[in-house]
């Protein structure tokens, strides 16, 4: 199996080196590059050619949220996981809407971080539980879900809800008691109906337009 290439952007040298060791010592991964800032993020990503990017938020010069937008514009299918100390509502919302496919706190256990990287490489959108709760609170403020505007079936709404909660394709399949191939078909249909091309865009659109009821996310 080809190793998953990882690029890390974080201005904290100690944390950057610790995460680097985590992936360097695991044969399932390959460290594509580490960077203390995102001042040249597009050049860095082009040179490193990673499969997954781990991105800090608060960095000198340009922050990680702005960097995610740039990456998404040039590399729309490259998954980015925000890996940060922040769990404020506005930063969570901005990161997801910018195109981040996952949002994890830096105190996430190493095993969970490795699992999250595998999830995004398979189309999932992993989130720390506390972040997922904030997403659900966002939906609690909604009154009338707008999903019907896109003619989503009840099953498609269920699958979309699992994506918003950060579940991987395998986890969604297990949760709904169907095969991964069935979930892939549902997700393909969801993307077509929402006019998006990936999980990050689907989750961002769901958040922006509050497409789901809170009951689906419980």
Steps between C-alpha positions, in 0.01 A plus 500: 500500500631845408568714810277803560711815456457760776585872497498690831462877543552619859709779652554308825831324440461250785151397392602486134792271579287277728238449228773440245642215708151348531470465125866433420501193722182355347559313170146583385601866469769711341595850616477720189606822672477717812465879502498768775261731310274520195659800330581281198234236554416434135865463403557275802202280416602478134854396593396255773209344308328373817192280524386670823587837657501568875447872556535721808280811521698766683824556308709811426416707194213295356271280704406142424141579404617729220751233397226236475305724262807533277563125503136422420502742206803338339467144629126444561542129574788529747367432853604739777459428871512798735712397798487778757455609860191701404146374537320837484178494300611759245830327422328162466239645267753701295732201462228265380353758266850572365518137392668311785395135496571445869551695821696348789644647816872468561442292810344228282652160578763387244300190410194714426707738288627210289144372469381846393762525226389162368137616513553815293703307245193277460252787472405551865488824700636429852432734791588503866181420703491851650512646149222272381287625790556859389384404151184352648444816706519696177212295364299545819476867411333410171122505470410357162746262329550581132602154376178458305617773264752247370260204487711290736342168589461404865789254468719764335425737790606227742827445313564875482439528874765235565747692280432816698566308823843403364449132433706310241339302219550176691353649817197632309446159342516334842270761654234459230549121458580513129808436286771758429409481132143600584629796701727602213197502269300714743791743539539528124130588474530750786791673329303524175190643671693751712724593204819425692798278427622376838412441865646835612277692259196293597557563872570872444183543293296310759632732772451820303146419389402292807369220283432244773282480808671460838320167552704345219822605671426361846 
